[in-house]
Amino acid sequence: MIIDVKVPALSESVPDATLIEWKKQAGDAVTQGEILIELETDKVVLEVPAPESGVLTELLKQNGDTALSEEALAHLDTEGAAASPAPTTTAAVDAPAASAESAPRLSPAVRKLVEEHGLDPAAISGTGKDGRLTKGDVLAHMEQQAATKATPPTPPPAAAPTPAPVVVAPTAPGERQDRRVPMTRLRSRIAERLLSAQQNAAILTTFNEINMQPVMELRARHRDQFEKTHGARLGFMSFFVRAATLALAKFPEINAYIDGSDTVYHDYCDIGVAVGSPRGLVVPVLRDADQLSFAQIESNIAAFGAKAKDGTLSIEDMTGGTFTISNGGVFGSLLSTPILNPPQSGILGMHKIQQRPMVEDGEIIIRPMMYLALSYDHRIVDGREAVQFLVAIKDALEDPGRMLLEV
């Protein structure tokens, strides 16, 4: 029976997908669940598995083509069988098959990096789980190769002098080259949305600073027991998510957005957490964050981070969001003005924790301080509400007990 291999159902905000690479060709036998093709949307990279076992009889779309939601990509004969190889070529065919079976399974991000630079995965040592390759392994291997190439070879013994001058070719470090690389759909969409946010919203940013010592002391006291009890690492993000949800309940304008001449208020908190990935910045969403425990928040964020690294975030992970938190501090940022994630009206920027002298009760004391930034849409949020929102977060974090009592 001939069936269609289709594009997965896409969300309303994702109109189509671009074919990145076919893993199989017409005439190839496939097994159910085997990855046939990678698709890239404006938000994520999708892997399309074989719906059933059989033989691909025809590819309807080629690499680089665009396909709509649930559009057919290929025909699959579920009763077909791959052509048997000629006896004389059995050994030649079996060898690559065995090699493919023994080759390490690569995440989409690692596979793309390996293929772009023509690398042999078998020649790279993996440090991931069960010896799998990570992006860091591939980058380290590339750096080692570059260092080896940059080392000048040992000069041969001097030859007899000749009257003709010797012209020395310029070395690699001195070369000046330009490279033109097409933007991925994800990067192109990020650029489009950020430009749209600046052009279509009245973005203003207000700042404050918080003393992180109370949170750090609480975290140090209970971190080990928290991990033993819940199986999740206790980080700082869960404190900020909880503080943000409490502040959003007090200032609903920051949890709303403008739709034409209307203001749409959300009676729930879906918090987007900005995460860096090999393909660019992505914002997976914590659904009903105001209903989640600290352990659930930390577990979900850890899962999002692993998915972003491996390129396996789904469209459902990325869709929606009523407010966003971005932590530039993990990269060393001391202060920044985050850009809104449309159509949201607010985004909280976390920054690096730095020991600074502070005045308390007339005395200078060293405290671990963090600058906070709130960018907001001034069309819907007044400056007073924005400042008070940030103060509410500051108060909650400098006295974590307030979050338990919701005061």
N, C-alpha and C positions, 0 to 999 in steps of 0.2 A: 504494500500500500504506500502511496506517495503522500507525504505530509509536508507541511511548511515549517521551516525554522524561522521564527518571527522575532522582531524587536520586542523586548519586554514592555509591558504597559508603563508609559511615562506619565508623570504628573502633569497637571494643567500648565504649570509654569515652565515645563520643559517640552517645547514643541517637537523637537527632532533630535537625532543622534548622528554622529559621524563615525563611519567604519574606520577603525585604526588598522587592524590586521586580522586577516583570516589565518587561523591555525591549521585548517584543513583545506584541501582543494577538491574539486569535482573528481569523483571516482574513488575517494578515500573512504575506507571503512571507519566508522565511529561507534563508540559505545555510549549508552545512556549516561548523561551527566558529564561527559567529556567536554571541555571548553572548545568551542568552535571559532569564536571571534570575540574581539574586544571592541566595544563601542564607547565613544566619548560624548558626553553631553555637556551642557553649560555648567554642570555642578559636579558630576562624578564620572568615573570610568566603570562601565558595566561589562561583565563577562557573560556571554550567552552560551549556555550548555546545550548539548544535544538532547532534545526531548525524548528520543528513543534511540535504540541501537539500529544501525543500518548502514547505508552507503549514500554519501552526498552525490546526487545525480546532476545538480545544476546550481551554480552560484548566480543569484539574481542581482546582487550588488557587489561592487568591487571596493578595494581599499580606497578610502578618501571620499566615497559616495555618502550622501545624506539619506537617512531613512526616517520615516515617521513612526509614531507609536504603533506597535503591533503590525507593522508592515512586514511582508515576507522577505526574507534575506536569501533563502536557498530552498531547494527541494530535497527531501530525504526519503529514500526508499527503505522502508522498514523490513522488507523481505529480501532485499538485495544482499549480495556478498561481494567482497573485493575480489578482483581478478587474481587468480593464483599465479605467482611468479614462475618464470621458466626455470627448469632445474639448474641450468648453468649459472643462474644469477642468485640462487638461493642464499649462498654464503654472503654475497654482497648485500642482499636485502636484509638478512637477519642481523648483520653486524650493526647497521644504524639503528634497527629496532631495539636491539639490546642496549645500545648506547643511550637511546632516548628514554628507555625504561629506567636506566640507572642514573640519568641526569637529574640533578637536584631540581625540585619544584621551586619556581621563581614567582615572586609576587609581581603584579603588573608593573609597578614602579621599577623594580630591579630588572625585570625582563627588558623594559624599554631602554633603560640605561645601558645594559649589556649590548643590546642590538644596535643602538645608535653609535657605539664606539667599537663595534666589531670585536668584542671580547669573548673569550672562551670561559664559561662558568666553571668548568671542571678545573681550570687553572687557578681559581680564586678560593682561598680558604674561608669557609663560612663560620661565623661566630654566633649565629642565631640558634633557635631551638632545633635540636636534632641536626645541627651542622648546616642549617639553611643559610643562604646568603642574605645579608641585609644591604641596604643602600650604602651604609658606612663601609662595609667590606669592599664593595665595588669601587667606591671613591678612593679608599686607601690603596687598592691595587693600582688604580690609574695614576695616583700620585707617585707610587713607587716606580711605575714604568716611565713616567715623565722624568723623574730624577735620574734614572738609568740612562735615558736618551740624552739628557743634558750633560752628562759626564763625558768630557772629551776622550776619545780613544787614545791609546798609547801610540805616539808617532812612530812610524817605521824608521829603520836606519837611514841616515842621510845618503841620498844618491849623489852621483857625480854632478857637479855644477853644469848647468846648461845656459846658453846665452839668453833663452826665452824667459821673460818674467813669469813668476808664479802668481796666479790670481786666486786669492782665498775667498771662498764663498762665505757669505754672512752666516753667523751662528744663529741658532733658533731664538735665543733671548733678544737678539737685535732685530728680528723680523717684525715688520708692521703689516698686519693683516686685518681685514674686515670680514666678519661672518654674518650672513643674513639667514636667520632662522625663523620660519613661520611661527606665529603665536599659536599655542594650543587653544582649543575652544574654551577651556576653563579660564586660562589667563586672559583671553580676549573678553570673556564675559565679566571677569573681575574688573578689568579696565573700564568697560562700559558702565557697570553699575556704580563704581566709585565716581566717575565723571558725572553720571546722572544725579547722584546724591548731592554733589557740590553745586550743580546747576539748578536743581529743583527744590532744594530745601534751604531754609535760613539757618545755617549751622553756626552755633556758638558753643564755646567751651568754657567751663568753669573748673577751677582747681581747688584742691584741699590737700592736707597731708594727715596721715594717721600714725599713731604710735603702735607699732606691731608687737610690742613686748607682751601684752596680755595674751594675744593669740598664740605667739610663739611659746610662751610658758605653758599654756593649756595644752598645746599640741605636744610639747616635749613630755608633759606629765602622762598623757594618755595614749601616745602614739603606738607603743608596743602592744598594749592591751587592746587597742582599737583594731590593729591589724590581726591579732590572734582571734578576736571575736568575730570580726566581719570579713576577714580575708581581703581587705582593701587597705591601701596606703592612705594615711591621713595627711592630705596636703592642705594648701591654703585656699584653693579654689572653692571648696565646699563652704568655707566661712563666708567668702564673698558672694557666692550664689545665694546662701540663706539671707545674708544681710540685704542683698538686692531685692529679693522677693518681699521682705518685710517693708522696705522703703517704697517699692512699687505699689503695695497695698495702700500706703498713706498718700501717694501722689500718682493717681491713676492716669493723669495726662501723659506721663512718661512711658506708660504701658499702652498707649493708644497710637493711632495714626490718622492722617487726613486722607479722606476719599472724596474727591470733588469738593462739594460744599459741606460735607458731613465729617464729624469726628467719630471714629470707630474705637470704642473702648473694649479692652479684653478683660473678662472676668477670670482669667487664668494667667499663669506665668509660664511661658515657654522660653527658656533662656538659651540663646545661642552662645556657644563657647568657641571663640576663634582659635583654630589650630593650624599650624604650619604643616604642609605636606610637600612631597617632591614636586607636585604639579602646581603648587600655589596655595594661597590662603583659603581654607574652607571653614565653614561655620556649622558644625553639627548642632542639633537642638536637644536640650533636656526638656522633655515634655512634662508638664505639670510640676515644674521644679519646686513650687511652693508646697507640694504634697510629699516631696521626697525627703528621706532621712539623709544625714550626713554620709552614711555608708553607701546608700544608693547613688547619691551624687558622685562620690569618688569612684565607685565601680563603673558608672556610665561614662565618666570622663576618661578613665583609663581605657575602656573599650573603644571609645572614639579615637583616642590617640593611636592605638594599635591599628585600627582600620585605616586611619589617615596615612600612616607610615606604609602600609601594605597596598594602599589604593583600593580598598574594598568598601568604602563608605557607600551606602545606598542612597537613592533619591529620597526615600522616606526619612533617612537620618538628617538630611539637609533642608528639608522643606519646612517652611513656617518660621516661627520665632517671633516673639513680641519685644524682646530686649536682648542686647548682646553685651558680653564681657570679653575684653581682649587683654591678654597679659603680655605686654612687651617687656616686662621685667625679666622674663626668663632669658631674653637675648641681651640683657644689659641696659635696656632703655631707662634713663632716669626721669624723663618727662616727654610727653608727646600729646598731640591732639588727634584722637581717633576720629575716623570718618563714619558717619551713620551707615547702617546696613538697611537700605530702603525696603519697605516703606516705614520701618521703625522710626521712632522719634527720640531714641536715646541709646547711647553706648557708653559703657564704663571702661576706662583704661586703667589697668594696674601697671605698676612700674617696679623698678629695682628697690629692694630693701637696703638702706644704707645707714650706717652708724653716723649720727649727727648730734652736735651739742644742742640741747634744748633747755629752756628756762622753766623750771618747775618750783613754785613756792619761793621765788627769788634766788634759786640756786641753779647753776649750770650742770646739767646731767646728760650723759651720753645715752641716746635712745636709738633703737632700730626704727627708722622712719621710712615711710613710703608716700610718694606723691600719688594722688588720685586725680583723674580727669574725667569729667562728664561732658561729652558732646551731645547737644540736643537740638531739636528743631524748634527755633524760636517762634515759628508760626503757631504752634500749639502749646508750647511750654514757656511760661514766663520765667524771667531770671530768678525771681524769688523762689518759685517751686524747684528750680534746678539746684539752687544753692542749698535749700533745705533738704532736698533729696540726698545730696552728697554729705551733708552734715549728719543725716540719719544713718547713713552707712558708716561714717566715721564713729559715731556714738556706739553703734552696735558692735563694731570690731574692737574698739578700745575697752569695751565692757561686754565680753562674749556672753555673760549670763543674761543680758538683755534679749538675746536671740532665743534663748530657751523660754523666757517669760513672755516674749513677743511684746516688749514695751519699748 
